[in-house]
Amino acid sequence: MRLSLWITAFVALAVTAAVLVAAGALLNPAGPPLEAASLSHTTLSPNADGRDDVAVIRYALRRPATVSIYFLDAAGRRFDFRRDKARPSGENEVLFSGIVDPYTLPGETIPGALLARVLQDGPYTWVIEARDAAGDANRITGSLTVQDADTALPLLSNLTVSPAVFTPNRDGLDDRVTINVDLAKAVAEDGLRLSLVRADGAGVPEPLAESPLSKKKPGEAGLHTFDYDGGVDRGRNPPPDGAYLVRAEAEDRLGQRTAISTPLTLALGGLPRAEIYRGEVQFSSESVVIGQTLYFTLTVNNYGTAPIRTTGPEPGFVYDSMATNYNTIGQYVQAGAFRVGIMCETCVSDYPWRWAIGRPQDLLMIRDSSGRPQYYLPAGQRAVVTGGVVLDQVVSARNPQYFYAGLIHEEVEVAAINNRVDPAFILIGQP
């Protein structure tokens, strides 16, 4: 009985050992890591004509390995397709269209960066080599001829941005960037791509749209125009202030890729948001004798994320007649500027009497790109605005009439909350 137990145990141990040996052989077969390799074509013509444009590379690994696939020209120069890539054991397959890692030809100067390029016409030796974790390595080679390759590169040049310092805050000054770039070769409609990237490489690139005013169709060779507002015209906060790059990249139908970039600085960016604080306007009286002055007081609140620009006249200014307006005193509309306005029901134009949204001591002076001083109410700040109008005209059919205030974002909008604010029914008295 004891002997049979020993025999049974011995047999079980032998079987287990055999299974382990077989499993080891299966999981780690003998021989070099690269078992087989092939290329479906001996001749490749990468020119996007639909014939012999793409070859299939197949290879089999006995065990996981680091694989490199490259081509050697007649002079022995190496062109990498894949370099030191980890691959699992078993069958592997990849398409090859003649595109390899970037390289330059003797005496050649490439504007910007070359990211991928097709092989030049000529004979090549293809090489597939593998190295396993133990350091064992081997390679398999073959021949390939490249002919009729479309070697013209989709080169990019003359990338310009204007202005170079961009202030996306809808203040009417440097609110948009115009970007021009020249494309040397026609590509697919989506083959020319521009994006805004942080100069330090952080964050996610923001795609830039080609301008409807561009003279070229998408992908057409020639000078293309792009337009960028930072998103503020669509109610989005622009990217944070800082140093950026406008990056242009072109890819042709083969997969050749080039890129070029130029710096762009974002400053004073943000969404302009302001209101007449609490919707309150204090008028000096509900009855004013003709020829006397109606005064008002209100507070402007900048609750947005950007400073808001303004222009005169300064608070405290008195319009000496109802026939006088901001144009007659030389304080014309400036696109993007905010001003407080007063209006009445018999006014013949919208908000004819206007004032700056703060006194000089309330405002921040910033010089524009031409060196001219501009005045801003900083984000998060409030300012008191006062002023007056001499009421020297009476329309009997509308006396009394409503006077009210507004906060005008000139040539942009009068937001609903800032229009017809706190109307007061005011009588113009006649002796």
Secondary structure, DSSP 8 states (H G I E B T S, - for coil): -HHHHHHHHHHHHHHHHHHHHHHHHHHS-SS-SEEEEEES-SEE--SSSSSS--EEEEEEESS-EEEEEEEE-TT--EEEEEEEEEE-SEEEEEEE-SEES----TT---SSEEEEEE--SEEEEEEEEEE-TTS-EEEEEEEEEE-S-------EEEEEEESSEE--SSSSSS-SEEEEEEESS---TTSEEEEEEETTS-S--EEE-B-TT-SS-TT-SEEEEEEE-TTGGGT-----SEEEEEEEEEE-TT--EEEEEEEEEE-S-S---EEEEEEEEEES-SEEETTSEEEEEEEEEE-SSS-EEE-SS-TT-EESSTT--TTTTT----TT-EEEEEEETT-SSSS-EEE-SS-GGGSEEEE-TTS-EEEEE-TT-EEEEEEEEE-----GGG-SEEEEEEEEETTTB--GGGSSEEEEEEEEE--
